Amino acid sequence: MTDSLMTHSLLVCTTCASTWQNGKKVGVSGGEILLKELSQLHQNWKKRSPLEIRAVSCMSACSHACVVTFASQGKYSYLFGDLPSDSENISKTAAAIFSCAEMYCDRADGILGWKERPEPLKSGVIARIPAL
């Protein structure tokens, strides 16, 4: 485990997979559904690792909805998309995100090998951004 004081952020786009009418969002978006599921899982999971879940109103990856990002000081950041948020797959998607987040938190540099990432995070990587 990396430094226990280090903050790891899981950013969740709440605009993803929205329905729009007359320029206004209607109903609950897929991103909001995913955030709710992740927040429920986080209640038990956070005792093991310093992960903060943050809602983001838009990550400008609309063609890849739903989108999440792993980020931490001094580590690579990952932007994942095309994550299922439908009721049939939401639990599986959230579990995969947390499994991958746990690996991310454990890595000093944040690098996540393709083979070790669970689906849909294996095929859903949009970007790996070097640490500043």
Secondary structure, 3 states (H helix, E strand, C coil): CCCCCCCEEEEEECCCCCEEECCEEECCCHHHHHHHHHHHHHHHHCCCCCEEEEEECCCCCHHHCCCEEEEECCCCEEEECCCCCCCCCHHHHHHHHHHHHHHHHHCCCCCCCCCCCCCCCCCCEEEEECCC
